[in-house]
Amino acid sequence: MPEQQPWDDASGAISGAGAGGPTDLAMEEGGSLEKPPGPDGAGPVGKPRSLWSDAWRDLRRNPVFIISSLIILFLVVISIWPSLIAGQDPLSCDLSRAQEGSQPGHPFGFDGQGCDVYTRTVYGARTSVTVGVCATLGVSLLGSVLGGLAGFFGGAWDAVLSRITDVFFGIPVVLGGLVFLSVVTSSTVWPVVGFIVLLGWPQIARIARGSVITAKQNDYVQAARALGASNSRMMLRHITPNAVAPVIVVATIALGTYISLEATLSFLGVGLKPPAVSWGIDISAASQYIRNAPHMLLWPAGALAVTVLAFIMLGDAVRDALDPKLR
């Protein structure tokens, strides 16, 4: 019978356990406790992602967001630098070419005054984007401030604001535009922007009020209040970041609506007025020539439809990304 060799020290006993022995298994389990695997088992769990980081990750994978963003980016670029793709003057007209169709150098033909339809369509994007962006910023700022304050403080302020918004909701938008803008003689975009802000803020105010009321009931806001945080700190630090998502979604979708509203008012003759360049003005001028020269109507109307659709698609994608119920 072979003689057994005694272990010289404890290290020999540890090495004798071999790979996969009880000691090695314990060491592996201890290491796994220190660095737990990630969701896919490939690495340690990182810092939890916020709502905004999750939303951005979802948006990057959404083809609707990518397509609409590219269209909007193109519209913004040609709004700032329309001469990049249109080298002519939109107000330069030649009556001898009135209602002519597509020609070399003039792919969209000419309108009833002999103006190049392609150039006017490109320059019309500047007006639509300017009205949409400025009106959305004004509506969002005014509505968020008034609605947020009403939802946070409540009481008489909330009751008064609710009654005021009810009055504004009862005013028809187109009829209000006919009355309000009919006395304005300016051909700039600012009267139209001011009118949209005047009638558009109640919708954002309602959304902001509801979001603030929901956010201020959360435990972290109550804890901040118990620790002595001021109203301004709670509003800016704890409530606003968690209540702004619905406002962003509604404002993004409403931007396309405001562009369509500007074109409607310009079509009726109370929005932008010549010599301003607007898709609504061109559609109004082309409506009487639709049988003889349909190209005068199709190109500005098509540009308007694509622009409004792009902003609505962007708003839908943002809504899907920011709504936790859809995850």
C-alpha positions, 0 to 999 in steps of 0.5 A: 500500500503506497505511503500517503504524503502529508501536506506541508502547508495550507497552500498545498491543501488549497492547490490540491483542491484543483480547478473547480474545487470547493475553494475555487468555486467559493472564490468565483462566487465571491467575485460574482457578488462583487461584480454582478453581470449585466442584463446580457451576462457580458459585464457588470451592471452600469448606472441606471439610465434615465427616462431621457437616455432611454428615450434617446436610445429608442428614438435612434432606433425608430425609422419614423424619427430618423426620416422626419428628422432628416426632412426637418433638418433639410427644411431648416437648412433651406430656410436659413440659406435658401440660395443654396438650392435656389439662385433666383429672386422669388419676387422676380417675375416675367408676365410673358412666361405666366402659367408656363410649365416645366422648362430647363432651369425652371423645373416647377414652371411659372405662376400666374404672374410669371414668377418661378414656382420652384424659387417661391416654393423654396423661399416659402419654407423660411416663412413656414418654419419661422412661424412654426418655431416662433409660435411653438416657443411662445405657446410653450413658454407662456402655457407652461409657466401659467399652467405650471404655476396653477397646478403647483399652487392651486386654489384661486389661481387655478380656478381663475386660469381654468375659467380663462382657458375655457373662454379661449377654447370657445373661440374658433381659431379661423374666425378669431384669425379673420377678426384679429388679423383683418385690422393688421396691415403688416406683411411680416410674420409677427402678427401671425405668430402673436395671434397663434400664441394668443389662442394656442397657450391654453392647450399647453397650459392644460397639459402643464397643469395636469403634469405638475399636479401629478408630479408634485404628489410623488414621494420625492417632492414630499420628501423635499418639502419635508426637508425644507426646500423652497417652492422655487427649488421644488418647482425647478429642481424636482417637478419641472424635469419630471413634468416637461415630457408631455409638454414637449410631445404636444408642442412638437405635434402642434408645430405642424398644426401652426404651420398649417394654420399660417397657410390657412390664414394666408390663403384667406388673405388675413395672414401674410400678405404680398410681397411676403413669400408664403405657401398659403399665398401661392396656393391662394393665387393658384386656386383660380388656375387649377385647371389650366396650370395645376403645377402652380398649386401642386408644388406649394401644396405638396411642400406644405403637406410634407412639412406638416407631416414631418413634424407630426411624425416627429411628435408621434415618435417623441411621444412613443419614446417618452411614454413609459406605458408604451415600453 
